[in-house]
Amino acid sequence: MRKLKFIGFIIFFIAIANTSLAQNFTQTIRGRVLDKTSQQPLPGANVIVVGSSPLVGVITDFDGYYELKNVAIGRITLSFSFLGYLAQTLSNQELTTGKELILDIELEEMVIKTEEIVVRASKNKMQVNNTMTTLSARTFTIEESRKFAGARNDVSRMATNYAGVNAGDDAVNDIVIRGNSPLGLLWRLEGIEIPNPNHFGNIGGTGGPVSMLNNNVLRNSDFFTGAFPAEYGNAMSGAFDLKMRNGNYSKHEFLGQVGFNGFELGAEGPISRKNRSSYLINVRYSTLGFMKDIGVNFGVTAVPNYQDLSFKFNFPTAKAGTFSVFGLGGLNNIEFLRSEMTQEELEEDGMYGYELMDIDSRNGTGIIGFSHTYHLGENTFVKTVLAATHIRNNNDVDSVTPRLIDPNSHEHVTLPLHRQIYKENKMSASIAFNTKISAKHSIRYGAIVDYIYFNSVDSSYFAQYDSFYKGLDHDGGTTMSKASCNGNSDRQIN
């Protein structure tokens, strides 16, 4: 009897396995197709899964939205085309069962010479989202930050694969563009200049060991290596112009993953399916920090601990335009505690240098913004952004002197040595008008105003006075304003 039950169990297991293998897993692709210059929807645009048999495709609705259902999972190539516009092809897009693929595409109107029309299938990586750019720029897809060697899902490390861009150090994602200092790099998010979006970054730096920018919430963006349009007036070597994608406006989805960059949880979905409003939230906690919290001993005191949060809420309306609220924040700290090491460990350890010091470094970054996009007509729209940013850097250094009582003991004397505090708060307002004059000509003009308030204290401890002496103690504010006007008349001609 037992033998019959065992045979029956084996047959049942094989049947279930065959049923699972026979399933054809599919997923949904959705998004919106817009005119790149005017941001008007393109109804009737074609969206096709290249190489599918039978052909899988759909056309966009009156508002430019599309939805491809039951697409086989795997690496796919999508083609977006519309009469009178340059076609765009996205290759090697990863489609999985766990999450719908959201792709918002901007197509550029092409100028046609009536004497001759030549149609070629090509992929122009130098065609950027910012139509005012003429050279030294390229667009990048979020898929590239996952595929490039050594990118680690980091757009800065990905950029080192481009011509003229080198890494300053393998330990951090600082980049050197055409020999310029990494300090000359500008970061922008949703049209607003932001502070260094990296964990453990130095004061005034533009890089760090771990990026706060989670590529699960970003969409295709631009990277500039020189010859910037006028709106990037505060950059000297290069600029990242990043954009956050909108959440899924049709279905609630949840994400959980563990990797080199940390433990990650994400959620997105519709707030109102009727209005296609959506939310997108993603949180991350450092892998090593989590393992230390649960009692894993790495044998060193300097374990990096960090966490970050990214979010975007999008509210399209029929007549009042599109409203968005976005944000990015991160906290990090690391401690080099020589006072917790034995004398023998102090003599053998050389990982962090030979200074007998306790170092406690704590940093924080916060960004929150509000944007509004409103169409003044078929060919003109205005985008207004209000944002607030905050950065904080704290570094405490104490000297460590061993008591030399027992080589295996932790008996040390610690004395204050150095304290460094830097805080910066910034309020930013931006307004930009975009007008499409014709298929070949467009103009963008606007202004950005920043009010910056900062506080910096740098002090050293004097034992004879038992007090700190402030070598630097300064706080104040300043205002920076920029106006720009860009014109473009060199559109691609086919």
C-alpha positions as semicolon CSV with decimal commas, in nm:
position;residue;x (nm);y (nm);z (nm)
1;M;0,000;0,000;0,000
2;R;0,280;0,241;0,089
3;K;0,451;0,155;-0,239
4;L;0,134;0,242;-0,433
5;K;0,105;0,575;-0,245
6;F;0,468;0,656;-0,323
7;I;0,419;0,577;-0,695
8;G;0,105;0,786;-0,698
9;F;0,293;1,078;-0,540
10;I;0,567;1,054;-0,805
11;I;0,310;1,052;-1,088
12;F;0,134;1,353;-0,935
13;F;0,462;1,544;-0,898
14;I;0,561;1,472;-1,261
15;A;0,219;1,585;-1,384
16;I;0,247;1,913;-1,192
17;A;0,601;1,971;-1,322
18;N;0,495;1,907;-1,682
19;T;0,202;2,143;-1,642
20;S;0,434;2,418;-1,511
21;L;0,684;2,365;-1,791
22;A;0,404;2,375;-2,049
23;Q;0,287;2,719;-1,936
24;N;0,377;3,013;-2,153
25;F;0,440;3,299;-1,911
26;T;0,337;3,640;-2,034
27;Q;0,333;3,998;-1,908
28;T;0,184;4,338;-1,995
29;I;0,366;4,640;-2,140
30;R;0,208;4,982;-2,107
31;G;0,299;5,349;-2,127
32;R;0,251;5,665;-2,330
33;V;0,390;5,810;-2,655
34;L;0,445;6,189;-2,673
35;D;0,588;6,448;-2,909
36;K;0,939;6,518;-2,776
37;T;0,922;6,896;-2,820
38;S;0,560;6,989;-2,748
39;Q;0,485;6,700;-2,506
40;Q;0,152;6,650;-2,683
41;P;0,017;6,292;-2,700
42;L;0,048;6,107;-3,031
43;P;-0,275;5,913;-3,094
44;G;-0,246;5,631;-3,343
45;A;0,127;5,566;-3,292
46;N;0,237;5,209;-3,360
47;V;0,394;4,999;-3,085
48;I;0,531;4,664;-3,204
49;V;0,722;4,377;-3,044
50;V;0,996;4,321;-3,301
51;G;1,042;3,958;-3,407
52;S;0,717;3,833;-3,256
53;S;0,525;3,567;-3,450
54;P;0,241;3,622;-3,495
55;L;0,311;3,995;-3,482
56;V;0,225;4,156;-3,148
57;G;0,141;4,524;-3,167
58;V;-0,103;4,797;-3,076
59;I;-0,176;5,162;-3,152
60;T;-0,202;5,441;-2,895
61;D;-0,536;5,585;-2,792
62;F;-0,651;5,947;-2,816
63;D;-0,436;6,046;-2,515
64;G;-0,127;5,863;-2,642
65;Y;-0,156;5,565;-2,404
66;Y;-0,092;5,207;-2,515
67;E;-0,116;4,862;-2,362
68;L;0,036;4,540;-2,492
69;K;-0,109;4,234;-2,322
70;N;0,011;3,873;-2,313
71;V;0,366;3,941;-2,434
72;A;0,600;3,646;-2,383
73;I;0,856;3,712;-2,111
74;G;1,229;3,742;-2,181
75;R;1,450;3,991;-2,362
76;I;1,240;4,180;-2,617
77;T;1,283;4,462;-2,867
78;L;1,011;4,727;-2,906
79;S;0,956;4,961;-3,200
80;F;0,766;5,291;-3,167
81;S;0,664;5,474;-3,486
82;F;0,426;5,744;-3,601
83;L;0,371;5,899;-3,941
84;G;0,601;6,199;-3,986
85;Y;0,815;6,112;-3,684
86;L;1,148;5,937;-3,639
87;A;1,094;5,578;-3,527
88;Q;1,252;5,468;-3,200
89;T;1,366;5,117;-3,113
90;L;1,437;4,990;-2,763
91;S;1,643;4,672;-2,766
92;N;1,698;4,406;-2,500
93;Q;1,423;4,521;-2,267
94;E;1,383;4,273;-1,982
95;L;1,026;4,152;-1,936
96;T;0,957;3,939;-1,628
97;T;0,651;3,777;-1,476
98;G;0,681;3,971;-1,153
99;K;0,632;4,323;-1,287
100;E;0,469;4,503;-1,577
101;L;0,701;4,702;-1,802
102;I;0,621;5,075;-1,806
103;L;0,775;5,271;-2,096
104;D;0,696;5,635;-2,173
105;I;0,841;5,729;-2,513
106;E;0,906;6,066;-2,677
107;L;0,925;6,074;-3,058
108;E;1,089;6,350;-3,259
109;E;0,916;6,494;-3,563
110;M;1,125;6,459;-3,876
111;V;1,173;6,707;-4,156
112;I;1,111;6,554;-4,499
113;K;1,268;6,676;-4,823
114;T;1,015;6,623;-5,098
115;E;1,281;6,542;-5,358
116;E;1,375;6,214;-5,195
117;I;1,284;6,004;-4,894
118;V;1,530;5,750;-4,759
119;V;1,417;5,522;-4,478
120;R;1,685;5,342;-4,280
121;A;1,657;5,131;-3,967
122;S;1,907;5,274;-3,720
123;K;1,957;5,330;-3,350
124;N;2,093;5,676;-3,275
125;K;2,228;5,685;-2,919
126;M;2,328;6,048;-2,962
127;Q;1,962;6,155;-2,990
128;V;1,891;6,296;-2,644
129;N;1,574;6,391;-2,458
130;N;1,678;6,757;-2,449
131;T;1,620;6,878;-2,805
132;M;1,835;7,189;-2,744
133;T;2,151;6,977;-2,737
134;T;2,370;6,977;-3,046
135;L;2,675;6,769;-2,945
136;S;2,867;6,608;-2,654
137;A;2,557;6,442;-2,517
138;R;2,376;6,112;-2,531
139;T;2,071;5,951;-2,385
140;F;2,096;5,636;-2,177
141;T;1,838;5,377;-2,086
142;I;1,799;5,231;-1,739
143;E;1,859;4,889;-1,893
144;E;2,215;5,003;-1,974
145;S;2,292;5,066;-1,606
146;R;2,215;4,699;-1,546
147;K;2,412;4,556;-1,838
148;F;2,736;4,756;-1,862
149;A;3,036;4,590;-1,702
150;G;3,104;4,722;-1,351
151;A;2,797;4,950;-1,352
152;R;2,643;4,791;-1,038
153;N;2,306;4,948;-1,130
154;D;2,474;5,291;-1,095
155;V;2,441;5,550;-1,373
156;S;2,775;5,713;-1,278
157;R;2,970;5,389;-1,308
158;M;2,782;5,314;-1,630
159;A;2,903;5,645;-1,778
160;T;3,268;5,536;-1,747
161;N;3,205;5,310;-2,047
162;Y;3,155;5,617;-2,268
163;A;3,432;5,782;-2,469
164;G;3,618;6,055;-2,280
165;V;3,489;5,944;-1,937
166;N;3,709;5,772;-1,678
167;A;3,666;5,659;-1,319
168;G;3,859;5,853;-1,060
169;D;3,874;5,559;-0,818
170;D;3,728;5,208;-0,812
171;A;3,606;5,262;-0,456
172;V;3,381;5,557;-0,547
173;N;3,176;5,658;-0,850
174;D;3,347;5,995;-0,912
175;I;3,396;6,039;-1,286
176;V;3,655;6,237;-1,478
177;I;3,522;6,382;-1,803
178;R;3,786;6,481;-2,058
179;G;4,040;6,541;-1,782
180;N;3,820;6,777;-1,577
181;S;3,777;6,753;-1,202
182;P;3,487;6,537;-1,077
183;L;3,376;6,843;-0,878
184;G;3,261;7,004;-1,204
185;L;2,979;6,751;-1,251
186;L;2,620;6,873;-1,220
187;W;2,331;6,658;-1,101
188;R;1,973;6,745;-1,199
189;L;1,652;6,564;-1,110
190;E;1,321;6,653;-1,273
191;G;1,466;6,985;-1,393
192;I;1,612;7,099;-1,058
193;E;1,978;7,099;-0,951
194;I;2,027;6,860;-0,660
195;P;2,313;6,796;-0,415
196;N;2,540;6,494;-0,440
197;P;2,302;6,192;-0,466
198;N;2,554;5,940;-0,327
199;H;2,607;5,783;0,014
200;F;2,928;5,866;0,205
201;G;3,009;6,162;-0,023
202;N;3,260;6,424;0,084
203;I;3,163;6,786;0,145
204;G;3,126;6,953;-0,193
205;G;3,183;6,623;-0,374
206;T;2,978;6,478;-0,660
207;G;3,036;6,106;-0,599
208;G;3,052;5,836;-0,337
209;P;3,085;5,460;-0,284
210;V;2,710;5,386;-0,317
211;S;2,452;5,574;-0,523
212;M;2,117;5,682;-0,375
213;L;1,970;5,683;-0,727
214;N;1,774;5,363;-0,764
215;N;1,742;5,265;-1,129
216;N;1,407;5,099;-1,053
217;V;1,251;5,447;-1,026
218;L;1,441;5,625;-1,306
219;R;1,353;5,646;-1,674
220;N;1,559;5,725;-1,982
221;S;1,773;6,032;-1,912
222;D;2,051;6,246;-2,061
223;F;2,424;6,262;-1,993
224;F;2,632;6,560;-2,112
225;T;3,009;6,574;-2,150
226;G;3,037;6,937;-2,260
227;A;2,883;7,207;-2,482
228;F;2,581;7,231;-2,252
229;P;2,262;7,417;-2,341
230;A;2,224;7,745;-2,154
231;E;2,001;7,592;-1,885
232;Y;2,300;7,394;-1,750
233;G;2,492;7,706;-1,657
234;N;2,628;7,577;-1,326
235;A;2,828;7,287;-1,472
236;M;3,193;7,277;-1,579
237;S;3,273;6,918;-1,680
238;G;2,951;6,725;-1,729
239;A;2,587;6,693;-1,631
240;F;2,337;6,421;-1,551
241;D;1,980;6,527;-1,630
242;L;1,773;6,255;-1,460
243;K;1,402;6,189;-1,475
244;M;1,185;5,968;-1,258
245;R;0,928;5,744;-1,418
246;N;0,563;5,734;-1,322
247;G;0,414;5,439;-1,139
248;N;0,185;5,182;-1,296
249;Y;-0,151;5,358;-1,343
250;S;-0,346;5,033;-1,400
251;K;-0,220;4,770;-1,154
252;H;-0,071;4,757;-0,802
253;E;0,273;4,596;-0,805
254;F;0,526;4,516;-0,534
255;L;0,899;4,454;-0,551
256;G;1,141;4,283;-0,317
257;Q;1,504;4,202;-0,391
258;V;1,841;4,157;-0,225
259;G;2,169;4,245;-0,391
260;F;2,502;4,420;-0,362
261;N;2,334;4,758;-0,313
262;G;2,108;4,640;-0,031
263;F;1,771;4,502;0,072
264;E;1,506;4,669;-0,139
265;L;1,128;4,702;-0,122
266;G;0,913;4,884;-0,376
267;A;0,546;4,950;-0,444
268;E;0,361;5,122;-0,726
269;G;0,011;5,139;-0,859
270;P;-0,290;5,353;-0,945
271;I;-0,433;5,618;-0,718
272;S;-0,722;5,667;-0,962
273;R;-0,748;5,437;-1,264
274;K;-0,996;5,674;-1,425
275;N;-0,755;5,971;-1,415
276;R;-0,442;5,752;-1,459
277;S;-0,286;5,899;-1,144
278;S;-0,023;5,681;-0,980
279;Y;0,225;5,638;-0,694
280;L;0,579;5,499;-0,692
281;I;0,773;5,429;-0,370
282;N;1,104;5,249;-0,322
283;V;1,309;5,198;-0,003
284;R;1,649;5,035;0,041
285;Y;1,865;4,928;0,337
286;S;2,232;4,832;0,319
287;T;2,302;4,460;0,307
288;L;2,605;4,473;0,537
289;G;2,428;4,705;0,779
290;F;2,131;4,469;0,803
291;M;2,357;4,168;0,864
292;K;2,540;4,360;1,138
293;D;2,206;4,452;1,299
294;I;2,110;4,084;1,327
295;G;2,442;3,996;1,492
296;V;2,673;3,893;1,206
297;N;3,035;3,970;1,301
298;F;3,252;4,080;1,009
299;G;3,567;4,110;1,220
300;V;3,589;4,489;1,163
301;T;3,413;4,785;1,319
302;A;3,384;4,985;0,996
303;V;3,062;4,843;0,848
304;P;2,882;5,083;0,609
305;N;2,524;5,149;0,709
306;Y;2,288;5,336;0,479
307;Q;1,925;5,361;0,378
308;D;1,743;5,565;0,113
309;L;1,393;5,644;-0,009
310;S;1,264;5,745;-0,353
311;F;0,907;5,834;-0,445
312;K;0,690;6,001;-0,705
313;F;0,318;6,075;-0,714
314;N;0,172;6,170;-1,051
315;F;-0,169;6,337;-1,102
316;P;-0,273;6,405;-1,463
317;T;-0,586;6,616;-1,513
318;A;-0,802;6,686;-1,815
319;K;-0,777;7,066;-1,808
320;A;-0,541;7,179;-1,531
321;G;-0,231;6,998;-1,656
322;T;-0,020;6,735;-1,480
323;F;0,087;6,766;-1,116
324;S;0,371;6,563;-0,964
325;V;0,534;6,530;-0,624
326;F;0,875;6,365;-0,613
327;G;1,148;6,306;-0,358
328;L;1,477;6,139;-0,277
329;G;1,641;6,098;0,063
330;G;1,923;5,905;0,221
331;L;2,105;5,857;0,552
332;N;2,440;5,689;0,602
333;N;2,705;5,643;0,869
334;I;3,026;5,450;0,920
335;E;3,249;5,417;1,228
336;F;3,622;5,337;1,237
337;L;3,657;5,245;1,605
338;R;4,017;5,171;1,694
339;S;3,923;5,192;2,063
340;E;3,736;4,861;2,029
341;M;4,043;4,677;1,898
342;T;4,299;4,494;2,109
343;Q;4,665;4,597;2,109
344;E;4,750;4,294;1,896
345;E;4,480;4,385;1,643
346;L;4,607;4,744;1,632
347;E;4,959;4,625;1,548
348;E;4,841;4,384;1,278
349;D;4,566;4,588;1,120
350;G;4,653;4,804;0,823
351;M;4,321;4,830;0,644
352;Y;4,243;5,184;0,753
353;G;4,591;5,324;0,797
354;Y;4,800;5,345;1,114
355;E;4,640;5,643;1,284
356;L;4,510;5,560;1,631
357;M;4,179;5,735;1,591
358;D;3,806;5,678;1,631
359;I;3,623;5,825;1,333
360;D;3,245;5,862;1,317
361;S;3,110;5,992;0,986
362;R;2,737;6,066;0,939
363;N;2,573;6,215;0,630
364;G;2,220;6,290;0,519
365;T;2,057;6,415;0,200
366;G;1,695;6,510;0,134
367;I;1,516;6,630;-0,180
368;I;1,146;6,702;-0,223
369;G;0,984;6,876;-0,516
370;F;0,657;6,971;-0,679
371;S;0,615;7,008;-1,056
372;H;0,333;7,124;-1,280
373;T;0,317;7,087;-1,656
374;Y;0,051;7,284;-1,845
375;H;-0,015;7,308;-2,217
376;L;-0,085;7,660;-2,339
377;G;-0,173;7,530;-2,685
378;E;-0,092;7,253;-2,924
379;N;0,273;7,359;-2,958
380;T;0,357;7,527;-2,627
381;F;0,377;7,400;-2,273
382;V;0,515;7,546;-1,951
383;K;0,674;7,344;-1,673
384;T;0,708;7,486;-1,322
385;V;0,909;7,317;-1,048
386;L;0,940;7,409;-0,680
387;A;1,186;7,212;-0,469
388;A;1,372;7,206;-0,138
389;T;1,698;7,023;-0,075
390;H;1,904;6,955;0,238
391;I;2,248;6,809;0,297
392;R;2,430;6,744;0,624
393;N;2,783;6,617;0,690
394;N;2,910;6,534;1,042
395;N;3,259;6,403;1,114
396;D;3,377;6,334;1,470
397;V;3,741;6,232;1,529
398;D;3,880;6,116;1,864
399;S;4,239;6,016;1,940
400;V;4,302;5,668;2,085
401;T;4,587;5,586;2,323
402;P;4,639;5,223;2,438
403;R;4,692;5,169;2,813
404;L;4,929;4,879;2,736
405;I;4,813;4,684;3,045
406;D;4,720;4,364;2,863
407;P;4,786;4,303;2,490
408;N;4,452;4,124;2,463
409;S;4,245;4,387;2,643
410;H;4,039;4,675;2,506
411;E;4,174;4,925;2,758
412;H;4,219;5,253;2,568
413;V;4,202;5,620;2,644
414;T;4,001;5,829;2,398
415;L;4,016;6,207;2,378
416;P;3,823;6,445;2,152
417;L;4,031;6,566;1,860
418;H;3,827;6,719;1,579
419;R;3,464;6,808;1,497
420;Q;3,330;6,905;1,155
421;I;2,971;7,000;1,071
422;Y;2,836;7,125;0,741
423;K;2,469;7,192;0,661
424;E;2,312;7,337;0,350
425;N;1,947;7,410;0,277
426;K;1,832;7,524;-0,065
427;M;1,499;7,644;-0,202
428;S;1,466;7,631;-0,579
429;A;1,210;7,756;-0,829
430;S;1,219;7,688;-1,200
431;I;0,994;7,782;-1,489
432;A;1,049;7,684;-1,852
433;F;0,844;7,757;-2,164
434;N;0,880;7,519;-2,457
435;T;0,749;7,620;-2,798
436;K;0,753;7,408;-3,110
437;I;0,762;7,651;-3,401
438;S;0,783;7,387;-3,673
439;A;0,915;7,038;-3,727
440;K;1,263;7,189;-3,762
441;H;1,256;7,480;-3,519
442;S;1,184;7,503;-3,148
443;I;1,266;7,740;-2,863
444;R;1,294;7,704;-2,488
445;Y;1,325;7,992;-2,244
446;G;1,292;8,024;-1,870
447;A;1,460;8,099;-1,539
448;I;1,588;7,924;-1,226
449;V;1,620;8,092;-0,885
450;D;1,799;7,928;-0,590
451;Y;1,821;8,054;-0,233
452;I;2,096;7,875;-0,040
453;Y;2,147;7,888;0,336
454;F;2,454;7,715;0,479
455;N;2,625;7,658;0,813
456;S;2,980;7,532;0,851
457;V;3,171;7,465;1,175
458;D;3,522;7,320;1,193
459;S;3,674;7,289;1,541
460;S;3,973;7,126;1,713
461;Y;4,008;7,019;2,077
462;F;4,272;7,178;2,304
463;A;4,337;6,958;2,609
464;Q;4,503;7,234;2,813
465;Y;4,183;7,438;2,794
466;D;3,950;7,137;2,788
467;S;3,751;7,299;2,508
468;F;3,714;7,317;2,131
469;Y;3,859;7,599;1,924
470;K;3,658;7,688;1,614
471;G;3,886;7,740;1,319
472;L;3,580;7,796;1,100
473;D;3,236;7,905;1,211
474;H;3,031;8,059;0,936
475;D;2,668;8,069;0,837
476;G;2,485;8,278;0,584
477;G;2,273;8,278;0,275
478;T;2,298;8,368;-0,089
479;T;2,073;8,382;-0,392
480;M;2,161;8,262;-0,739
481;S;1,943;8,327;-1,042
482;K;1,983;8,213;-1,400
483;A;1,786;8,292;-1,714
484;S;1,829;8,101;-2,036
485;C;1,701;8,093;-2,389
486;N;1,775;7,804;-2,623
487;G;1,686;7,770;-2,988
488;N;1,714;7,465;-3,207
489;S;1,700;7,456;-3,585
490;D;1,924;7,162;-3,666
491;R;1,679;6,875;-3,637
492;Q;1,754;6,544;-3,806
493;I;1,644;6,528;-4,169
494;N;1,548;6,201;-4,337
